[in-house]
Amino acid sequence: MATVYIRDNISVTPDLLNTLKAQDPTSESVIFIARQCTAGSLSEFLNYTIAADEFVSQGSLSAPPLDLGNPASITLLAKIIAGSLQVTCPGAEGPGGAEGARGDPGTADDNNGGQGGEGGTGGQGGPGGAVTVYFGTAATTPTGSAPGGPGGPGGPGGPGGPPFAGRPTGGGFGHGRPGPVGRPGFPGPAGPDGSVSVVQVDTEAVWGTLDPTQYPIWAAYRVQVGAYLFRQYQRTSLLAAITEFQTALQLDPTNTEAPILLKRLVQQQTPSGMPRDLDIVLDFTLLIASVQPLIQNLLSAYQNYQNSSNTQQLLDALSEFLQLTIGQLKDQLTQAQNYGVAEAQAGLSAAQQQSSLLQGQIATLQQKLAAASSNPFSFGGILSTIGTVAGVVTGMMTGAGAIVSIAGAIAAVGTDVADAQSQYLDAGGDTSDPSSIGGGLDTLLSGGKSLINLGKTLSQVSGGDTTGGQLSQLAELTKEGMIANLREQQAQDQLNAANRLVTQLTNEVNNTQNLENNWASAVSDLNALTDQLLHSYQILADRVTNDVFHSFRALEVYQVQPINVRFDYGHISPDEDKLYYGNPAIRASAYGAVLANLPNDVASAEDIYNQLNTGEITGFDVVHPLVPVSITDTVSIEQFTNNASLQFSLTDATGLPKDVYEMKVVGVDLELVGASSANPVNVWISHSGHWLMIRHTNQKTVEFNLLPREEAIGCSASATGLSGSIPTNTTQVPPFSFWGRGLMAKWLLYFDPTQMDTSKLTAINIKFSVSGYKLQDAVALQDPS
């Protein structure tokens, strides 16, 4: 039975080989499986197999024979070989020849001893081993050799015979000399060479000779590694995570976790299934109440665990932690059952409604543009027709197109979304200005399969639009429609994740309660017990991490504040976990240490509200200007009257207060001049969820694409018609629906025509109350004297 060692990164050292051999002294074969592996001189085993994405060469890779008849074998299966490599499996040296016979003793006739006999011929060398190398790419083609062992050395010549000790013939006394040593024997013949096969193959076929029973085991480990990288949520880690999930599915297409996590990553979700660009309304007081005690309880339990000096203290700490864990799991299960699934279902319904609304608007515009479809379109070097441009633009939404980045407005067209996400991350789109990434309308018209920059595309469409803005509007709606489709997919996955969480927490509560009921037997295996407790701990740590993300996301939305997103609190790498497996206290300490990295400054609603409205930022004043919008043109008034709705846009900064940044809506006043109603009536106002905001720190425009939000403005009779305002309490903090949302957005007014008479309507006057940051001006004051 082979010893199998699977890790993300392996350095094969003598210590590691000795450890593995000690674990199973009868094993003659070892299999190393890793994403990256390095090795040089091998020992202890007879047969070595290394399967890796990348093998980092130390120049040579060699294994000595176990004995004369058992040469070693090395099988290297690597997609990439870094550095020059010589793989060698030599045969053993043959046995030495026998010593020659002792020479004859001297005689009376010849008192000198005789010459020793000739040494025996050395034995044949052992056969060479077996070298097999399958590789995908290498800067230098690797070489292999399996020479037969050298023949054994010839045996030494026999010693000379002793001189004659008696009286020699002819009288006198014997003074002979010892005989000369015999001639050494001849070396034995070399052993036969072994087998060498060094073959460059297609990358996907490299691991074809690996024991297939290892595929699902390796795939499962790679999913663990990928999940850990996903949780780190950095550009390089996300790139690596995509590779891990894709490779896991190549190894084992039946793996159920890899496609879920890969889908979440490319759909710009968090590891637990929430959208990264989450549309957020929170009860921040609840957030603080749920996060802080859980952090303290977990840290306290692990500090006891870490400081255990004997087995009984360790068991006491484990028991204490178990009690805390059961209680927290039950609380989380109740929240998941009562709120999580219902909220996710509501989110899916909202996302589906938004998708349906946008599809209807797009269909209406397409009908209007049909008459102009053959009209020429020209912008820069692009020559086409209105119909063709409209077709390729809307084709992104109906064909093989998907949003790769909401914030960057980057889409993948005609290419695998996971590969496109890798291209986007590799180009640094998540950390730098994405405006230079991806093609535009010219790429779409040429049928190129590529990343498409929607901002660039919309600009080009607008530049050649001769339809009075309808083509540009179609392009903008298509972009919003693609984002809405992604939102719908995210919402569906979030609902699936919420249901899975309920199942997971239910199982975990049952498992921990069974552990409690069978505690006496469970403590007999501390490693297995620690596995169970750490699994529960990770689930709870993930719940805390999600709450922290909600809070940070609120800062990002409400304060346009860059945040460092990560979800690895309470997790260590699978390799590190394996390293500490035999020492539960050290292992638990490692987990407790990463939980300690959780931020302490979790924002509250009151914090954010105060900073937005009364806070002080060096160089800026918090100001609350009014932004009036007066709609008096006949076309708009008739549309509002006839359709009971009107859409208007404030996406252009023209006419807005100068030098005021990050303008957020804090109230809306509505006046319908000439309208009337016998009773108070609700007029609904909707924020599209897509808004622009100019950041005060660098004056760059930030774009948000979230779900629409609505509010009802209760209107009553006034001197000019009907009027009302929201919120009615000007000191109100969330959950006022528009709180924290940007002013520069599309807005929609609508009403129930049976409740209001608009036949004499002459004007729609809207005043937006906003908060923002105004650059401080140095005003020179004259001396009053």
C-alpha positions in Angstrom: 0.0 0.0 0.0 1.5 3.3 -1.1 1.9 6.2 1.3 0.0 9.2 -0.1 0.9 12.8 0.8 -1.4 15.5 -0.6 -0.7 19.2 0.1 -0.9 22.5 -1.8 2.8 23.0 -1.6 5.4 20.3 -0.8 9.1 20.4 -0.2 10.4 16.9 -0.1 13.1 16.8 2.5 14.9 14.0 4.3 13.0 14.8 7.5 9.7 14.5 5.6 10.7 11.2 4.1 11.9 9.9 7.5 8.6 10.9 9.0 6.5 9.3 6.3 8.5 6.1 6.6 8.1 6.0 10.3 4.4 6.2 10.0 4.3 3.0 7.9 7.6 1.1 7.9 6.2 -1.6 5.5 5.4 0.9 2.7 7.8 0.8 -0.2 6.0 3.4 -2.4 5.2 7.0 -1.7 3.0 9.4 -3.8 3.4 13.2 -3.5 0.5 15.2 -4.9 0.6 19.0 -4.9 0.0 22.2 -6.8 3.7 22.9 -6.4 6.4 20.5 -5.4 10.2 20.6 -5.1 12.5 17.7 -4.4 16.1 16.7 -5.0 17.6 13.6 -3.3 15.1 10.9 -2.4 15.5 8.1 0.1 13.7 5.6 2.4 11.3 4.3 -0.3 11.6 2.2 -3.4 9.0 3.8 -5.7 8.3 7.5 -6.0 5.5 9.3 -7.8 5.2 13.1 -7.9 2.1 14.7 -9.5 2.1 18.5 -9.5 0.9 21.5 -11.4 4.5 22.8 -11.1 7.6 21.0 -10.2 10.4 23.3 -9.1 13.7 21.6 -10.0 16.8 21.7 -7.8 18.8 20.6 -10.8 18.6 16.9 -10.2 16.1 14.4 -8.9 17.5 11.0 -7.9 16.7 8.0 -5.9 19.2 5.2 -4.8 18.4 1.6 -5.2 17.0 -0.2 -2.2 19.4 -3.1 -2.8 21.0 -5.0 -5.7 17.8 -6.5 -7.0 15.5 -3.6 -6.2 16.3 -0.4 -8.1 14.2 2.7 -7.4 11.6 4.1 -9.8 10.6 7.8 -10.2 7.5 8.9 -11.9 7.1 12.7 -12.4 3.9 14.1 -13.7 4.0 17.9 -14.0 2.2 20.4 -16.1 5.2 22.8 -15.7 8.8 22.0 -14.9 10.6 25.1 -13.7 14.4 24.9 -14.1 16.7 22.4 -15.7 16.2 18.8 -14.5 18.0 15.5 -14.7 16.1 12.5 -13.2 18.3 9.5 -12.3 17.6 6.1 -10.9 20.9 4.2 -11.0 21.3 0.5 -10.3 23.2 -0.8 -7.3 26.9 -1.6 -7.6 27.6 -5.3 -8.0 29.2 -7.3 -5.2 33.0 -7.4 -5.0 34.9 -10.4 -6.2 36.2 -13.0 -3.8 39.8 -12.8 -2.4 42.3 -14.9 -4.2 43.7 -18.0 -2.5 46.7 -17.9 -0.2 49.9 -18.7 -1.9 51.7 -22.0 -1.3 54.2 -22.0 1.6 57.9 -22.2 0.8 59.6 -25.7 0.6 62.9 -27.2 1.4 63.8 -26.9 -2.2 62.5 -23.3 -2.6 62.2 -21.6 0.8 60.3 -18.6 -0.7 56.5 -18.6 -0.3 54.4 -19.0 -3.4 52.4 -16.2 -5.1 48.8 -15.6 -3.9 46.0 -16.6 -6.1 44.2 -14.2 -8.5 41.2 -12.4 -7.0 37.7 -13.3 -8.1 35.8 -11.4 -10.7 33.4 -8.8 -9.3 29.7 -9.5 -9.5 27.4 -7.9 -12.1 25.9 -4.5 -11.2 22.2 -4.3 -10.4 19.7 -3.3 -13.0 19.0 0.4 -13.5 15.7 1.7 -12.2 12.8 3.3 -14.0 12.4 7.0 -14.9 9.1 8.3 -16.3 8.5 12.0 -16.9 5.3 13.3 -18.4 5.4 17.1 -18.6 3.4 19.9 -20.3 5.9 22.7 -20.6 9.5 23.3 -19.5 12.0 26.0 -20.3 14.6 23.2 -20.8 13.6 19.7 -21.8 14.2 17.5 -18.8 16.5 14.4 -19.2 16.5 11.1 -17.5 18.9 8.2 -17.0 18.6 4.8 -15.4 22.1 3.3 -15.8 22.8 -0.2 -14.6 24.9 -0.3 -11.5 28.6 -0.6 -12.0 30.1 -4.1 -11.8 31.5 -5.1 -8.4 35.2 -4.5 -8.0 37.5 -7.5 -8.6 38.5 -9.4 -5.5 41.9 -8.7 -4.0 44.7 -11.0 -4.9 45.4 -13.7 -2.4 48.2 -13.2 0.1 51.6 -14.7 -0.7 52.5 -18.0 0.9 54.7 -18.0 4.0 58.5 -18.8 3.6 59.8 -22.2 4.4 60.8 -22.3 8.1 62.9 -25.5 8.2 66.4 -26.4 7.0 66.5 -26.1 3.3 67.9 -28.7 1.0 71.7 -28.4 0.8 72.0 -27.3 4.5 72.0 -24.0 6.2 69.0 -22.3 7.7 65.9 -21.1 5.8 65.9 -17.4 5.1 63.1 -17.4 2.4 60.7 -14.5 1.8 56.8 -14.5 1.8 55.3 -15.0 -1.6 54.0 -12.0 -3.5 50.3 -11.1 -3.3 48.2 -12.5 -6.1 46.8 -10.3 -8.9 43.4 -8.6 -8.2 40.4 -9.9 -10.0 38.7 -8.2 -12.9 35.7 -5.9 -12.2 32.3 -7.4 -12.8 30.1 -6.3 -15.7 27.8 -3.4 -15.4 24.1 -4.1 -14.8 21.6 -3.6 -17.5 20.2 -0.1 -18.0 16.7 0.5 -16.7 13.9 2.2 -18.6 13.7 5.9 -19.3 10.7 7.7 -20.7 10.6 11.5 -20.9 7.6 12.7 -22.9 6.0 16.1 -23.5 2.3 15.7 -23.6 -0.8 17.9 -23.7 -1.2 19.7 -20.4 -4.5 18.1 -19.7 -3.0 14.6 -20.2 -0.1 15.0 -17.8 -1.7 13.2 -14.8 -3.2 10.4 -17.0 -1.0 7.7 -15.4 -1.7 8.8 -11.8 -3.7 6.3 -9.8 -7.3 7.3 -10.6 -8.5 6.6 -7.0 -6.4 9.7 -6.0 -8.3 12.1 -8.3 -11.4 12.7 -6.1 -9.2 13.0 -3.0 -6.9 15.5 -4.6 -9.9 17.4 -6.0 -11.5 17.7 -2.6 -8.2 19.0 -1.1 -7.9 21.6 -3.9 -11.4 22.8 -3.2 -10.4 23.3 0.4 -7.4 25.3 -0.8 -9.5 27.3 -3.3 -12.1 28.1 -0.6 -9.3 29.4 1.7 -7.9 31.6 -1.2 -11.4 32.8 -2.0 -11.9 33.9 1.6 -8.7 36.0 1.4 -10.5 37.9 -1.4 -7.4 39.6 -2.9 -6.7 39.8 -6.6 -3.9 37.2 -6.6 -5.8 34.9 -4.3 -9.0 35.1 -6.4 -7.0 34.3 -9.5 -5.5 31.3 -7.7 -8.9 30.2 -6.4 -10.3 30.1 -9.9 -7.5 27.8 -11.0 -8.1 25.5 -7.9 -11.8 25.1 -8.6 -11.3 24.6 -12.3 -8.6 22.0 -11.7 -10.7 20.2 -9.1 -13.5 19.8 -11.6 -11.0 18.5 -14.2 -9.9 15.9 -11.6 -13.3 15.0 -10.4 -16.3 16.3 -12.4 -18.6 14.9 -9.7 -17.3 17.2 -7.0 -20.3 19.2 -5.7 -18.5 22.1 -3.9 -16.2 23.3 -6.7 -19.0 24.5 -9.1 -20.8 26.3 -6.3 -17.8 28.2 -5.1 -16.6 28.9 -8.7 -20.0 30.2 -9.6 -20.0 32.5 -6.6 -16.6 33.8 -7.4 -17.3 34.7 -11.0 -20.7 36.1 -10.1 -18.9 38.5 -7.7 -20.3 37.0 -4.6 -18.8 36.3 -1.2 -17.8 32.8 -0.2 -21.0 32.4 1.7 -23.1 33.5 -1.3 -23.9 37.2 -0.7 -23.3 39.6 -3.5 -20.0 41.5 -3.1 -21.8 44.7 -4.2 -24.6 44.1 -1.7 -27.5 46.4 -1.6 -27.6 47.1 2.1 -30.1 48.2 4.7 -29.1 47.1 8.2 -30.2 47.2 11.8 -26.8 48.1 13.0 -27.7 47.9 16.6 -28.6 44.2 16.1 -25.3 43.8 14.3 -23.2 45.0 17.2 -25.2 42.9 19.7 -24.6 39.7 17.6 -21.0 40.2 16.7 -19.2 41.3 19.9 -20.3 38.6 22.3 -19.6 35.9 19.8 -16.1 37.2 19.2 -15.4 37.4 22.9 -16.8 33.9 23.6 -14.7 32.3 20.9 -11.5 34.0 21.8 -12.0 33.2 25.5 -12.6 29.6 24.8 -9.5 29.4 22.6 -7.3 31.2 25.1 -8.2 28.5 27.6 -7.6 25.9 25.0 -4.2 27.3 24.1 -3.1 27.7 27.7 -3.9 24.1 28.7 -1.0 22.6 30.5 -2.3 19.1 31.0 -4.9 16.8 29.5 -7.6 17.5 32.1 -7.4 21.2 31.6 -7.5 20.7 27.9 -10.7 18.6 28.2 -12.3 21.2 30.5 -11.5 23.9 27.9 -13.0 21.7 25.1 -16.1 21.1 27.2 -16.5 24.8 27.9 -16.1 25.6 24.2 -18.7 22.9 23.3 -21.3 24.4 25.6 -20.7 27.9 24.1 -20.8 26.4 20.6 -24.1 24.6 21.0 -25.8 27.8 22.3 -24.4 30.0 19.5 -25.3 27.4 16.8 -28.9 27.3 18.0 -29.1 31.1 18.0 -27.7 31.2 14.4 -30.1 28.5 13.3 -33.1 30.5 14.7 -31.9 33.6 12.8 -31.4 31.6 9.6 -34.8 30.0 9.8 -36.7 33.1 10.7 -35.0 35.8 8.7 -32.3 34.5 6.3 -34.4 32.5 3.9 -37.3 35.0 4.0 -34.9 37.9 3.2 -33.2 36.0 0.4 -36.6 35.1 -1.1 -37.6 38.8 -1.0 -34.3 39.7 -2.6 -34.9 37.3 -5.4 -38.4 38.6 -6.1 -37.1 42.2 -6.2 -34.3 41.2 -8.6 -36.7 39.3 -10.9 -39.1 42.3 -11.0 -36.2 44.6 -11.9 -35.1 42.3 -14.7 -38.6 42.1 -16.1 -39.0 45.9 -15.9 -35.8 46.5 -17.9 -36.6 43.8 -20.5 -39.9 45.6 -21.1 -38.2 48.9 -21.5 -35.6 47.5 -23.9 -38.3 45.8 -26.0 -40.2 49.2 -26.3 -37.1 51.0 -27.4 -36.2 48.3 -29.9 -39.7 48.8 -31.5 -39.1 52.6 -31.7 -35.7 52.1 -33.3 -37.0 49.7 -36.0 -37.8 52.5 -38.4 -34.3 53.9 -38.2 -32.5 50.5 -38.4 -31.0 51.1 -41.9 -29.8 54.6 -41.1 -26.0 54.9 -41.1 -23.9 54.9 -37.9 -20.5 56.6 -37.8 -18.2 57.3 -35.0 -14.4 57.6 -35.3 -13.4 54.7 -37.5 -16.6 52.8 -36.9 -19.0 52.6 -39.9 -22.2 50.6 -39.5 -26.0 51.0 -39.3 -28.3 51.9 -36.4 -29.9 48.5 -36.6 -26.6 46.6 -36.5 -25.3 48.6 -33.6 -28.5 48.1 -31.7 -28.4 44.4 -32.4 -24.8 43.8 -31.2 -25.4 45.9 -28.1 -28.6 44.1 -27.0 -27.0 40.8 -28.1 -24.7 41.1 -25.1 -27.7 40.6 -22.9 -29.5 37.9 -24.8 -26.4 36.0 -26.0 -23.3 34.7 -24.4 -22.6 37.8 -22.4 -22.2 38.2 -18.7 -21.0 41.0 -16.3 -17.5 40.3 -15.0 -17.4 43.5 -12.8 -20.3 45.6 -11.8 -18.1 48.4 -10.4 -15.8 48.3 -13.4 -18.6 47.9 -16.0 -16.8 45.1 -17.6 -18.6 42.2 -19.4 -17.5 39.0 -21.0 -18.8 38.3 -24.5 -18.5 34.9 -26.2 -15.9 33.6 -23.7 -16.0 31.5 -20.6 -17.0 33.7 -17.6 -14.4 32.1 -15.3 -11.6 32.7 -17.8 -12.9 36.2 -18.4 -12.9 36.9 -14.6 -9.3 35.7 -14.5 -8.4 38.1 -17.4 -10.0 41.0 -15.6 -8.2 40.2 -12.3 -4.9 39.6 -14.0 -5.2 43.0 -15.6 -5.6 44.5 -12.1 -9.2 45.7 -12.8 -10.2 45.2 -9.2 -7.5 47.4 -7.8 -6.9 50.1 -10.4 -8.9 52.2 -12.9 -10.7 49.7 -15.2 -11.3 52.2 -18.0 -8.4 50.8 -20.0 -9.5 47.2 -19.8 -11.6 45.6 -22.5 -12.8 46.4 -26.0 -15.6 48.6 -27.1 -18.2 48.8 -29.8 -15.6 48.1 -32.5 -14.8 44.8 -30.8 -18.5 43.9 -30.6 -19.0 44.7 -34.3 -16.1 42.5 -35.3 -17.5 39.6 -33.4 -14.5 39.4 -31.1 -14.7 37.1 -28.1 -13.3 39.3 -25.4 -13.8 41.5 -22.4 -16.0 44.4 -23.2 -15.7 47.7 -21.5 -19.3 48.9 -21.2 -18.3 52.5 -20.3 -16.2 52.7 -23.5 -19.0 51.0 -25.5 -21.7 53.4 -24.3 -19.5 56.4 -25.0 -18.9 55.2 -28.6 -22.7 54.5 -29.1 -23.5 58.0 -27.8 -20.9 59.6 -30.1 -22.6 58.2 -33.2 -26.2 58.3 -32.1 -28.5 60.1 -34.6 -31.8 58.8 -33.1 -32.4 61.6 -30.6 -30.8 59.6 -27.8 -32.9 56.5 -28.2 -29.9 54.3 -29.3 -27.9 55.6 -26.4 -30.7 54.9 -24.0 -31.0 51.4 -25.4 -27.3 50.8 -24.7 -27.6 52.1 -21.2 -30.7 49.9 -20.5 -28.8 46.9 -21.9 -26.0 47.6 -19.4 -28.5 47.9 -16.6 -30.3 44.8 -17.9 -27.1 42.7 -17.8 -26.4 43.9 -14.2 -30.0 43.0 -13.3 -29.6 39.5 -14.8 -26.5 39.1 -12.7 -28.4 40.4 -9.6 -31.1 37.8 -10.3 -28.5 35.0 -10.5 -26.9 36.3 -7.3 -30.2 36.4 -5.6 -31.1 32.9 -6.6 -27.8 31.7 -5.3 -28.2 33.7 -2.1 -31.6 31.9 -1.6 -29.9 28.5 -2.3 -27.2 29.4 0.2 -29.7 30.5 2.8 -31.5 27.1 2.5 -28.2 25.3 2.6 -27.2 27.2 5.7 -30.3 26.1 7.5 -29.5 22.5 6.7 -25.9 23.0 7.7 -26.7 24.5 11.0 -29.4 21.9 11.7 -26.8 19.2 11.1 -24.2 21.0 13.2 -26.5 21.4 16.1 -27.4 17.7 16.0 -23.7 16.7 15.7 -22.6 18.9 18.6 -25.4 17.6 20.8 -24.5 14.0 20.0 -20.9 14.9 20.9 -22.1 16.2 24.2 -24.1 13.1 24.9 -21.1 10.9 24.0 -18.4 13.0 25.6 -16.8 10.2 27.6 -16.0 8.2 24.4 -15.3 11.3 22.3 -12.4 12.4 24.4 -10.5 9.2 23.7 -9.5 10.7 20.3 -8.5 14.3 20.8 -7.6 14.8 17.1 -11.0 13.7 15.9 -12.7 15.7 18.7 -10.8 18.8 17.7 -11.9 18.3 14.1 -15.5 18.4 15.1 -15.2 21.4 17.4 -13.2 23.4 14.8 -15.8 22.6 12.2 -18.4 24.2 14.4 -16.1 27.1 15.2 -15.6 27.8 11.5 -19.3 28.0 10.8 -19.7 30.5 13.7 -16.7 32.5 12.6 -18.2 32.7 9.1 -21.4 34.1 10.6 -19.5 36.8 12.4 -17.4 37.5 9.3 -20.7 38.1 7.3 -21.9 40.6 9.9 -18.6 42.4 9.7 -18.8 42.5 5.9 -22.3 44.0 6.2 -21.0 46.8 8.3 -18.0 47.5 6.0 -20.3 47.4 3.0 -22.4 50.1 4.6 -19.3 52.2 4.9 -18.5 51.6 1.3 -22.0 52.6 0.2 -22.9 55.3 2.6 -19.5 56.9 2.9 -18.0 55.9 -0.5 -15.1 54.6 1.7 -12.7 52.0 0.2 -12.8 48.9 2.3 -10.5 45.9 2.7 -12.8 42.9 2.1 -11.7 39.5 3.5 -13.5 36.5 4.7 -10.7 34.3 6.2 -11.2 35.2 9.8 -11.2 32.0 11.7 -9.6 30.0 8.9 -6.1 28.8 8.3 -4.7 27.2 5.2 -5.3 23.5 4.7 -1.5 22.9 4.7 -1.1 24.6 8.0 -4.0 22.7 9.5 -2.4 19.4 8.4 0.9 20.5 9.9 -0.7 21.0 13.4 -3.0 18.0 13.2 -1.3 15.9 15.8 -1.2 18.7 18.4 -4.8 19.9 19.2 -3.7 22.8 21.5 -1.3 24.3 19.0 -3.8 23.7 16.2 -6.6 25.5 18.1 -4.2 28.3 19.0 -3.6 28.9 15.2 -7.3 29.2 14.6 -7.8 31.5 17.6 -5.0 33.7 16.4 -6.7 34.4 13.0 -10.0 35.2 14.7 -8.2 37.8 16.7 -7.6 39.7 13.4 -11.3 40.6 13.3 -11.6 44.4 13.3 -12.9 46.0 16.5 -14.3 49.2 14.8 -17.5 47.7 13.5 -19.5 50.7 12.4 -23.0 51.4 13.8 -25.9 53.2 12.2 -25.4 56.1 14.6 -21.7 56.3 13.7 -22.4 56.5 10.0 -25.3 58.9 10.4 -23.2 61.3 12.5 -20.3 61.2 10.1 -22.5 61.9 7.1 -24.4 64.7 8.7 -22.3 66.3 11.4 -18.9 64.9 11.1 -15.8 66.9 10.3 -13.3 66.0 7.6 -10.2 68.1 7.3 -10.6 70.6 4.4 -14.4 70.0 4.0 -17.6 71.1 5.6 -20.7 68.9 5.9 -23.4 70.9 4.1 -27.1 70.3 3.4 -28.1 72.2 0.2 -31.4 71.9 -1.5 -31.5 70.8 -5.2 -34.7 72.0 -6.9 -36.1 70.2 -10.0 -38.9 71.9 -11.8 -40.7 70.1 -14.6 -43.0 72.3 -16.6 -42.7 71.3 -20.3 -45.9 70.1 -21.9 -44.6 66.8 -23.1 -43.5 65.7 -19.6 -46.7 67.0 -17.9 -48.8 65.1 -20.5 -46.8 61.9 -20.0 -47.3 62.1 -16.2 -51.0 62.8 -16.6 -51.6 60.2 -19.3 -49.3 57.4 -18.0 -49.6 58.1 -14.3 -45.8 58.0 -14.2 -42.8 60.0 -15.2 -39.1 59.2 -15.3 -36.5 61.9 -15.0 -32.7 61.9 -14.6 -30.1 63.8 -12.5 -27.1 61.8 -13.9 -25.4 65.0 -15.1 -23.7 67.2 -12.6 -24.7 70.3 -14.6 -26.9 72.6 -12.4 -26.0 70.8 -9.2 -24.3 72.7 -6.3 -20.6 73.3 -7.2 -17.8 71.9 -5.1 -20.1 69.6 -3.1 -19.1 66.0 -3.2 -20.8 62.8 -2.4 -24.3 64.2 -2.4 -26.7 61.8 -0.7 -30.5 62.2 -0.5 -31.8 62.9 3.0 -35.3 64.1 2.1 -37.7 64.9 -0.8 -40.3 67.6 -1.1 -43.0 67.3 -3.8 -45.4 69.9 -5.1 -47.9 69.1 -7.9 -49.1 72.5 -9.0 -52.8 72.4 -10.2 -53.4 68.8 -9.1 -56.2 68.0 -6.7 -57.7 65.2 -4.6 -60.5 64.9 -2.2 -58.3 63.0 0.3 -54.7 62.7 1.1 -53.0 60.7 -1.7 -49.7 58.7 -2.0 -47.4 59.6 -4.8 -44.6 57.1 -5.2 -41.0 58.0 -6.0 -38.5 55.4 -7.0 -34.7 55.6 -7.0 -33.3 53.4 -9.8 -30.5 52.0 -7.7 -28.0 53.2 -10.3 -26.2 56.4 -9.3 -23.0 58.3 -9.7 -21.2 60.0 -6.9 -18.1 62.3 -7.0 -15.7 61.2 -4.2 -14.4 64.0 -2.1 -11.0 62.5 -1.7 -9.9 62.5 -5.3 -12.9 64.0 -7.2 -13.3 60.8 -9.2 -16.7 59.6 -10.2 -17.8 56.4 -8.5 -20.7 54.3 -9.9 -23.1 52.2 -7.9 -25.5 49.6 -9.4 -27.9 48.4 -6.8 -31.6 47.5 -6.6 -34.3 50.2 -6.9 -35.8 51.6 -3.7 -39.2 53.2 -3.3 -40.9 55.6 -0.9 -44.4 57.0 -0.7 -44.9 60.7 -0.4 -48.1 61.5 1.4 -49.6 64.5 -0.4 -52.3 66.8 0.9 -54.1 69.9 -0.4 -52.0 73.0 -0.4 -52.3 76.6 -1.7 -51.0 75.6 -5.1 -52.3 72.0 -5.5 -51.0 68.9 -3.7 -47.7 68.7 -1.7 -45.9 66.4 0.7 -42.4 65.5 1.9 -40.3 62.5 3.1 -39.2 61.7 5.7 -41.8 63.5 7.8 -39.3 63.3 10.7 -36.2 65.2 9.6 -34.1 63.6 12.3 -34.9 60.1 11.1 -32.1 57.7 10.6 -32.4 54.4 8.7 -34.6 52.7 7.5 -35.6 55.7 5.3 -35.3 54.0 1.9 -33.2 56.7 0.2 -30.9 57.3 3.1 -27.3 57.2 1.9 -28.3 56.9 -1.8 -26.8 59.3 -4.3 -28.7 62.2 -5.9 -27.2 61.7 -9.4 -29.6 58.9 -10.5 -32.7 58.1 -12.5 -35.9 58.8 -10.6 -39.5 57.7 -11.3 -42.7 59.3 -10.1 -46.0 57.4 -10.3 -49.4 57.4 -8.7 -52.9 55.8 -8.8 -54.9 57.9 -11.3 -58.2 57.0 -9.6 -57.0 58.9 -6.5 -55.9 62.2 -8.0 -57.0 64.7 -10.6 -54.1 65.9 -12.8 -56.2 67.5 -15.6 -55.1 71.0 -14.5 -51.5 70.1 -13.6 -49.0 72.7 -14.8 -45.8 71.9 -12.9 -44.1 69.2 -10.9 -41.7 70.8 -8.4 -39.3 68.6 -6.5 -36.8 69.7 -3.9 -34.2 67.2 -2.9 -32.5 67.7 0.5 -29.0 66.4 0.3 -25.9 66.1 2.5 -22.5 66.4 1.1 -18.9 67.6 1.6 -18.0 71.1 0.4 -14.4 72.1 -0.1 -13.6 74.8 2.4 -12.8 78.3 0.9 -10.3 80.7 2.5 -12.3 83.9 2.8 -10.2 87.0 3.5 -11.8 89.2 6.1 -11.2 93.0 6.0 -10.1 94.8 9.1 -13.3 96.5 10.4 -11.4 99.5 11.5 
